């Protein structure tokens, strides 16, 4: 099973590594970090992850994963990347995104007419496409699964693992990463947080 | 605020990037990925993260974070790394670990007599040290905070952020990474999983 994760400058690291830590456990999986060039890519805080493949080397995938991050906006105008996503998607069993990665998928037209989601701060931007934006942690529409912001990629990847390898295997993965979350606060979505905290994001 | 994350071959990527994605948001924070050498380090599945500092360049920190992973066992005998951890710890406000990273902290002697935790599969190994092993998602004892397996680093980092910058700031961080977890299964700890799944880990 060939899994391609798109890498670009100013990604959000947890968008990548959350699902990565689940999907790398799929039997016979090979994960490729794929950039426009084969080089290191930085997140906004200086973390450097290396792309071990360039997009011109990759022509097919079983799973294509598009992470998000501030760098996604620049990619929305990158014809080479948009064309590559369309080409790979024509070969995939699953095409998935985390956080603002769904904007890039929407820009390719692949989400046209579909249910999808994104980071709560990006929903107005996603609504400008020909899609139906849902308030879900992750949402499947056919072979497409999009997820909410950043940490939602972990939940999405476990769901995807269950679709590919069955519930028992996905449960093993969840136990392997000891994903029994106990956040110190109950404020991880905009409808749960006090207004004064939400206002700080304006 | 200088935050040092120890990097080594065969780390678990989410042990690093989970807390990283929280702590990078602390005001005036600088995060250093620190290896014995300044080079790329691989996880067991081929992800390559670059160490932008080597341990001989770093002599102090506000926060020292030790991630876990299969590579931790080899480090338990690495005098250079153990000495470096003791030296940096003498300067820190907080010394924290994720997953099996607590074994390395225990090996330095810094956890002697303290309450701590680790990944559920590593608890017997941790009990061999002069420590009290607790069944907690994360546990603070003085300036030391250790956490359970892999994904627990996110919860631990949010707690740490609240201790450093206050609850309101930590709540902002939690909302920023949309950490409103909805795992597809309720099986993230060994006491919650069906026995036949737990048996597969033997």
Interface residues (C-beta under 8 A of the other chain):
Chain A: X12 X13 X14 X16 X17 X18 X20 X21 X24 X31 X33 X40 X44 X45 X46 X47 X48 X49 X50 X52 X99 X119 X120 X137 X148 X149 X150 X151 X152 X154 X155 X158 X159 X162 X167 X168 X170 X171 X172 X174 X175 X176 X177 X178 X179 X180 X181 X182 X183 X184 X185 X187 X188 X189 X190 X192 X193 X194 X196 X197 X198 X200 X201
Chain B: X12 X13 X14 X16 X17 X18 X20 X21 X24 X31 X33 X40 X44 X45 X46 X47 X48 X49 X50 X52 X99 X119 X120 X137 X148 X149 X150 X151 X152 X154 X155 X158 X159 X162 X167 X168 X170 X171 X172 X174 X175 X176 X177 X178 X179 X180 X181 X182 X183 X184 X185 X187 X188 X189 X190 X192 X193 X194 X196 X197 X198 X200 X201
